[in-house]
Amino acid sequence: MSYQPHPDRLKKSWEFQRAYKKGKKYWDTYFVIYVYHTQLRRPRLGITVSKKVGKSVQRNRVKRLIREAFHILKSELLPHYDIVVVGRTAACRLSMHQVQDSLNKLFHRASIIT
């Protein structure tokens, strides 16, 4: 069985760099998001959580929560956007509902949610 890359995720370094340099930036206490308009027919997610946030267990938990919130909110997101979510240190203490609420507010501020 061959590996198929996930179509809704950013994987390449240049995709992240493009969002950082050319995208719009929005932030709150827990996350920073970069939103870049593309020609693709679906929103795609990239996640960055630095070692400042905590050890691997905490970082992976934050990434899992971000992925789950994105999965829940994806049906409401407008297509044609690459979204990079950067987890901040305060995100370690959040519940799933709080992550979803925070990202929902940021997506509304970025005007990429219906």
C-alpha positions as a Markdown table, in Angstrom:
| # | Residue | x | y | z |
|---|---|---|---|---|
| 1 | Met | 0.0 | 0.0 | 0.0 |
| 2 | Ser | 1.5 | 3.3 | -1.1 |
| 3 | Tyr | 1.4 | 6.4 | 1.1 |
| 4 | Gln | -1.1 | 9.1 | -0.1 |
| 5 | Pro | -0.4 | 12.6 | 1.2 |
| 6 | His | -3.4 | 14.3 | 3.0 |
| 7 | Pro | -4.9 | 16.7 | 0.5 |
| 8 | Asp | -6.2 | 19.1 | 3.2 |
| 9 | Arg | -2.7 | 19.7 | 4.8 |
| 10 | Leu | 0.3 | 21.9 | 4.1 |
| 11 | Lys | 3.4 | 19.8 | 4.1 |
| 12 | Lys | 6.1 | 21.6 | 2.2 |
| 13 | Ser | 8.3 | 24.3 | 3.8 |
| 14 | Trp | 7.7 | 26.7 | 0.9 |
| 15 | Glu | 3.9 | 26.5 | 1.4 |
| 16 | Phe | 4.4 | 27.6 | 5.1 |
| 17 | Gln | 6.9 | 30.3 | 4.0 |
| 18 | Arg | 4.5 | 31.6 | 1.4 |
| 19 | Ala | 1.7 | 31.9 | 4.0 |
| 20 | Tyr | 4.0 | 33.6 | 6.5 |
| 21 | Lys | 5.4 | 36.2 | 4.0 |
| 22 | Lys | 2.4 | 36.9 | 1.8 |
| 23 | Gly | -0.6 | 35.9 | 3.9 |
| 24 | Lys | -2.6 | 38.0 | 6.4 |
| 25 | Lys | -1.9 | 37.5 | 10.1 |
| 26 | Tyr | -4.5 | 37.3 | 12.9 |
| 27 | Trp | -3.9 | 36.4 | 16.5 |
| 28 | Asp | -5.3 | 36.0 | 20.0 |
| 29 | Thr | -3.9 | 34.7 | 23.3 |
| 30 | Tyr | -3.7 | 31.1 | 22.2 |
| 31 | Phe | -3.0 | 31.1 | 18.4 |
| 32 | Val | -1.6 | 33.1 | 15.5 |
| 33 | Ile | -3.1 | 32.3 | 12.1 |
| 34 | Tyr | -1.7 | 33.2 | 8.7 |
| 35 | Val | -4.3 | 33.1 | 5.8 |
| 36 | Tyr | -3.1 | 33.0 | 2.2 |
| 37 | His | -5.5 | 33.0 | -0.8 |
| 38 | Thr | -4.9 | 30.2 | -3.3 |
| 39 | Gln | -6.5 | 28.7 | -6.5 |
| 40 | Leu | -7.2 | 25.4 | -4.8 |
| 41 | Arg | -10.8 | 24.3 | -4.3 |
| 42 | Arg | -10.5 | 23.5 | -0.6 |
| 43 | Pro | -9.1 | 25.1 | 2.5 |
| 44 | Arg | -5.8 | 23.5 | 3.6 |
| 45 | Leu | -4.3 | 23.5 | 7.1 |
| 46 | Gly | -0.7 | 23.8 | 8.3 |
| 47 | Ile | 0.2 | 23.6 | 12.0 |
| 48 | Thr | 3.3 | 24.9 | 13.8 |
| 49 | Val | 3.9 | 24.4 | 17.5 |
| 50 | Ser | 7.4 | 25.4 | 18.7 |
| 51 | Lys | 9.4 | 23.8 | 21.5 |
| 52 | Lys | 8.7 | 26.8 | 23.7 |
| 53 | Val | 5.1 | 25.5 | 24.1 |
| 54 | Gly | 6.3 | 22.4 | 26.0 |
| 55 | Lys | 7.6 | 18.9 | 25.6 |
| 56 | Ser | 6.4 | 16.6 | 22.8 |
| 57 | Val | 3.4 | 15.4 | 24.6 |
| 58 | Gln | 2.0 | 18.9 | 25.1 |
| 59 | Arg | 2.9 | 20.0 | 21.5 |
| 60 | Asn | 1.3 | 16.9 | 20.0 |
| 61 | Arg | -1.9 | 17.5 | 22.1 |
| 62 | Val | -2.1 | 21.1 | 20.9 |
| 63 | Lys | -1.7 | 19.9 | 17.2 |
| 64 | Arg | -4.4 | 17.2 | 17.7 |
| 65 | Leu | -6.8 | 19.7 | 19.1 |
| 66 | Ile | -6.1 | 22.1 | 16.2 |
| 67 | Arg | -6.6 | 19.4 | 13.6 |
| 68 | Glu | -9.9 | 18.3 | 15.2 |
| 69 | Ala | -11.2 | 21.9 | 15.5 |
| 70 | Phe | -10.3 | 22.4 | 11.8 |
| 71 | His | -12.1 | 19.2 | 10.8 |
| 72 | Ile | -15.2 | 20.4 | 12.6 |
| 73 | Leu | -15.1 | 23.9 | 11.2 |
| 74 | Lys | -14.0 | 22.9 | 7.7 |
| 75 | Ser | -17.5 | 22.6 | 6.2 |
| 76 | Glu | -18.1 | 26.3 | 7.1 |
| 77 | Leu | -14.7 | 27.6 | 5.7 |
| 78 | Leu | -14.5 | 29.3 | 2.3 |
| 79 | Pro | -12.4 | 27.4 | -0.3 |
| 80 | His | -9.2 | 28.8 | -1.8 |
| 81 | Tyr | -7.3 | 29.4 | 1.4 |
| 82 | Asp | -4.1 | 28.0 | 3.0 |
| 83 | Ile | -4.3 | 28.5 | 6.8 |
| 84 | Val | -1.2 | 28.1 | 9.0 |
| 85 | Val | -2.1 | 27.9 | 12.7 |
| 86 | Val | 0.8 | 28.6 | 15.2 |
| 87 | Gly | 0.1 | 27.3 | 18.7 |
| 88 | Arg | 1.2 | 29.6 | 21.5 |
| 89 | Thr | 2.3 | 28.5 | 25.0 |
| 90 | Ala | -1.2 | 29.3 | 26.6 |
| 91 | Ala | -2.8 | 26.8 | 24.2 |
| 92 | Cys | -1.5 | 23.9 | 26.3 |
| 93 | Arg | -4.2 | 24.4 | 28.9 |
| 94 | Leu | -7.2 | 24.6 | 26.5 |
| 95 | Ser | -10.0 | 22.1 | 26.1 |
| 96 | Met | -11.3 | 21.0 | 22.7 |
| 97 | His | -14.3 | 23.4 | 23.0 |
| 98 | Gln | -12.0 | 26.3 | 23.8 |
| 99 | Val | -9.7 | 25.6 | 20.9 |
| 100 | Gln | -12.7 | 25.4 | 18.5 |
| 101 | Asp | -14.1 | 28.6 | 19.9 |
| 102 | Ser | -10.8 | 30.5 | 19.6 |
| 103 | Leu | -10.2 | 29.3 | 16.0 |
| 104 | Asn | -13.8 | 30.1 | 15.1 |
| 105 | Lys | -13.3 | 33.7 | 16.3 |
| 106 | Leu | -10.0 | 34.0 | 14.4 |
| 107 | Phe | -11.5 | 32.6 | 11.2 |
| 108 | His | -14.4 | 35.1 | 11.5 |
| 109 | Arg | -11.9 | 38.0 | 12.0 |
| 110 | Ala | -10.1 | 36.8 | 8.9 |
| 111 | Ser | -13.4 | 36.6 | 7.0 |
| 112 | Ile | -12.8 | 33.1 | 5.8 |
| 113 | Ile | -15.9 | 31.4 | 7.4 |
| 114 | Thr | -19.5 | 31.6 | 6.3 |
